[in-house]
Amino acid sequence: MRIILYTGKGGVGKTSISSASGLKISEEKKTIILSTDMAHSLTDSFGIKSENEEVMINDNLKLIELNPVSASKKAWGNLHEYLKELIMKNSNSSIEFDEMLLFPGFDDLFSLLKILEIYKENKCEVLIVDCAPTGETLSLLSFGEKINVFANSIVPLLQNFTKGFGNLISKKTSVPKPKDIVFEEFKILSEKLSVLDKILHNKDITSIRIVTNLEDIVLSEAKRNYSYLKLYDYGIDSIYINKLYPKEFLTNDFIDLYEKQEKSLTDVYDYFKDIEIFTSYLKNYELNSQENLKKLANEIYKEKKAYQIFSKKDNYFIKEEHGTRILNIELPIIDKAKVNLERENDDLIINYMNQSRRFSLDAKLKNREISKYKYEEPYLKIYMDY
């Protein structure tokens, strides 16, 4: 099964391009488009209204807009019941419990579990994920890694503490002691996310595609997004430059705008030279019907297959020089001053601006320490010696 994630800043046309791509792919393959953005607009792109979570567009295409309340119940299981008991014992008000459990950020968890469910049950040949805006997508993609750290380090401590002091705390307070099944369920959840993390990092299965336009602020965010995704070692196979101005529409009064657009395009083709670049122009019609989505898909892909893998370039590789092993991480145009490295047991932690990546070191590097690191465009080079 093929998984394709579309990400980008809000308002760049991400949902339209996801929808057009899914419609195009469904001409050949069984396809699902899943929206992980809680402000869903998938059905709007197809010009339909529906209160259902799942909608069939044709025999080969299904849309899924997650319901966070039902997804929450399914995700939490026994933990759901424990939290319900915990909240109800400490509340005198009649609260909507299911809505109380929609913790900020946990919509990422529900989305990840839905992706895993579709993959494991082989419900389609191609899964397209219409992601939330950039920051939320990065949160989504790093969620599994972070919750695994929590499950492997914090949860065992909590479980041991509960075994020793749980009964005492329950007697002295109104806090019920969590059952072992709650901890076990959390571990199972962590294991599921670990499996999905491997799937999402497998460049033969999963590709991430960035949607942007040529506005300076939007394009700058797309570049940062590209670097962050490489930091997390995801396979980025293409970028979509949307809402270009057609030359024939720009009169002499707007010649400066056209020249700026051409300059920005040159920059894009240089910066993103290792991945496929697709372009589409500003439309004089709304993208809110199958007919118009098909026009967009044909404009973008022409003779290419929308489901193919356009790039599988490795972001991480190890070289050896004079006995020193050098971990090279491709991070286009970063500020080295904002990079911080830490070694914790067999893990390497890379902090860059507001992103943090923790991963287990390759066996070739585990018995070595960081001696220095430097940035040589486009690689962060981490030197490791005995």
N, C-alpha and C positions, 0 to 999 in steps of 0.2 A: 504494500500500500504506500502511496505517495502522500506526503504532508507538505503543504505550502502555506507559510504564514506571511501575511501582508501587514506591514507596520509603517508608521509615519505620523507626522504632526496632524492634529485635528484640522479638518477642513481642506485637506489637499486632494481629496477624491479617492481615498483609500477604499471605502466601501463600494464605490462605483467600479473601481478597477478589480476588486475582489469578485464582485458580482459578474462583471463582464467576463473575467477569466473563467469562473466556474461555469457560466452558461456555455462558453466556447468548449471547454473540456468535456462537458456533458454530452456533446455531440458524438463523442467516441467512448467515454468511460463513465461509469457510475460515480457520481460526485455528490459530496456534501459540503455546503458552506456553513461554517459555524461562526457565529458572532460572539466574541468574548468581551465586547464593549457593552456595559450595562445600559448605555443609552443607545439601544438597538435602532438601526435604520436599514437593515437588510431588506425587509419586505417593502419598504418605501422605494428602494432601488428598482424593484420589479413592478411597482405600481399597484401593489395589493395591500389590503388591510386584513389582519388576522390576529385573533386573541390566542391562537394556539402556539405552543412552543416550537412545533415542527410543522413545516408547510412543504408539500410536494409541488414543484414547479412543472416538472414533466417526469416521464418514467425514469429518467436518469439523474434528476437533480432534486435534492432536498435542501431546504433552509432550516437551520436550527438557531433560535434565539433563546439563550438560557434563561430560565426562571430562577432567580437567586434563592427564593424561599424553598422551593422543592429541591433544588440542588443542595442547599444547606442540610436539609433533613437526610438526604441520601449520603452526603459526605461524612456527617458526624456520627451516625449510628448510635452506639452505646455512649459515646462521649456527649452526644446530643441530650440523652436522657439524664446523664450526670449533671451537666450544666443547667438543665431545666430544674432539677431538684435543688441545686445550689442557689439558683436565682429565686425560685419560688419560696424557699425557706427564709430568704432575707429580704422579701418584698411584701409590702402590705397592699400594693396597688394591683389592679387588674391590667397587666401589661401584655402586649402581643409578643409572646415569647419567641416565636419563630423569627420575627423581625429583629429581636434583640440579639440573635445569634449571627446576624449578618455583619460580623466584625469588619472594619475597614481593611482592605487588602485580601480578605479571604475569598472574594469573588475570583481572584487568581487561582486559588486552590480548586474551586468548582470547575473552572475552565480547563485546568490541567487534567482533572479526573475525567472530564467528558471527552477530551482528546484521547486519553488512554483507553477509555471504554470503546470508542469508535474504532480505534486501532486494534485492540485485542479481539473484538468481535468481528473484525474485518467487514464492517458495514458498508464500505465503499471501496473504490479503486483509488480515488483521489479525495483527500480532505483539504479543503481550503479554510484557513482560519483568518477571519477578518478581525484583527486585533484592535484593542483600545489604543488611544494616542501613545506616542513614543515612550514616555516615562512609565506608564502602566505596563507596556509590553516588556520593558526591561525588568520590571518587577515580576511579571508573569514568568519570564524565562529564567530568572535567578531564584525563584521561589523554591523549587525542588532542592537545589543545592543548600539553601539556607535552612530549610526545615529538616534536612538530613543531619546537618551539624547539630541542631537542637535535639533531634531524636537520639543521636549517638552519644551526646555529652551530657545534656541537661536532664532528659527524661530518666535515665538510670539513677541519677542522684535523687530526683523527686520520688521515684519508686522506692528506693531504699529508705529515704526519710519517712515516707508514708508508712512503711512496714514497721518502723521503729516508734514513730510518734503519732501516727494517724488516729489511733483509738483515743489517745489522750486529748488531742486537738478536738476531736468530735465531741468528747464529753464536756470540755471546757467552753466550747463555742458552738455555734449553730452550723458549722461547716461540716458537711458529710464527708466521710472518708471515701476517696475514690477506690473502686474495685480494680483488681489486677487487670480485668478485661479492658478497662479504659486505657491503661498503659499499653497493653498488647495491641489494641486497635490502633493506637497512635503509631506504634512501630510498624504495623502492617501498612498504614497510610504512607509512612515514610518510605517503605520498601517499594510501594507502587510508584511513588514519585521518582525514586531512584531508577526504576525501569524506564519510565517515560523520559527521564533526563538523558539516558543513553540513546533512546530513539530520536529525540530532538537534536542530539549532537551527531547522529549518523548522517553524513553528507550524501549517502546513497539513498536515503529515505526523505530527509527533511531539508527544505530550502527556506531561507528567509528573504523576503523581497521588500525593498524600501520604496515608498511612494513619496514624492516631493514635488515642489514647483521651484521656480528660479528666484523667488523672493529671497533676499539676502538672509533674513532671519531663519526662514524655513530651510534653506539649503545648508546653512551652518549647522542646524540641528540634525539634518540628515547625515552630515559628515561625522558629527559626534556619535550619532546612533551607529554608524558604520564601524567606528573605532570600538565602541562599547561591545558590539556584537562580536567583533574579532577578539576582544579581550576574553569573552566568554566562550570563544572557540566554536561559534555557530557557523553554519554554511550559508553565506550570503551569495546568492547566484545572480541577482539582477537588481536594477534600480529603474524606477519609472518616473520620467520627467513629465508631469502633467500640466495642462492648462497653458501650453505655449501659445504665443500670439502668432497667427498666420501672417506672413509677410504682406500678402495682398490687402489685409485689413488695416495696415499701418500706413497712413498717408505721410507726407513730408513733415507734418506737424509732430509726428511720433517717431521720426527717424532715430532719435537718440534712444528711445525705448527699444527699438529693434536692435541697434548696435550693442546696447547693454545685454540684451538677451543672447546675442551671438557670442559675446565675450564670456558670459556665464556658462553657456553650453560648452565652449572650448574648455573651460575650467572643469566642468563635469566629466567630459570625455578623458581628461588627463587624470583626474583624481580617482575615478572609478574604472580605470582602464582594464582591471582584471575581471570585471563582471559584465554581464550583458546590460546594455542601456536601451530602454524603450522610451519612445516619446509619443505624446498625444496632445492635440491642440484644443484650445478653448472652443466650446460648442455654442451654436446658436439655438440649441434645443436642450430640454431637460433630460437627464439620464434617469428616467423613471418608468421605463418599459423594457420588455424583452427585445423589442425591435431596435431601440436605441442602444441598448447594451451590446447587442450583436455588432452594430456599426462600430462602437468603440473597440471591441475585441478584435475585429478585422483590421482596424487602423493600427492597433498596437502590434499584433503578432504577425500580420501578413501571412507568410507561408510557414512560420515557426509553430511548433506545438507548444501550447501554453503549459503543459505538464512536464516538459522535458527539464533536465537538470542543465543549467547553463554554465555553472562553474562549481568545482569541488576543490578549490585551492586550499591547502593546509595553512592554517594561521599560526601553528606552533611547530617548530622543528628544532632538533639538537645538532650542533656541530662541535667538533673537537679541534682545538688548536694547542699544540705543545703540552698536551696532558690536561688542559683545562676544558671542561665541557660547558658549552654556551647554549643556554635556552633562548631561542629567538622567537619573539612574539610580534606578529605584524600588527602595528597600531599606527595607522597613517596620521601624521601631523598631530602629535600630542605635546604637552608641556612637561618636560622631564621633571621640573621642579614640583609638579603636583603628583608625582608618582612616589609611592611609599611601598617598600617590600618588607614582609615579615616571614620568618620561618617558624613553624609550630609543629614539632614532631616531624611527620612525613608530609605535612601540608605546606604549600606555598600560598601566602595571602598577598594579593596585589591590590592596593588601594589607589584609585585614580579619580580625582575630583570627588563626585558623590557616588561612585560605584566601587564595590569591593568584590573581588573574586577569590574564592578559596578552592584549591584543587589539590589532589594528591599528586605528589611528584612522581615522575617516571622512575622505574627501577634503576635506570642508569644514573640518577641524580640523588637518590635517597641517602647515600652514604657521603654526601658532599655538603659543604656549606657555601653560602653566598659570599663571594670575595669582593665583588663590585657589580655595578650595573650601569649601563649608559644607553643613550638613545641615538641611533643612527638611522635617520629617515629611510624606510618606514618601520624599522624594527627596534623594539626594546630588547636589549641584549643583557642577559643575566649570566654572569660568569660564576661558575661553581667549581671549587677545588676541594681536595681532601683537607 
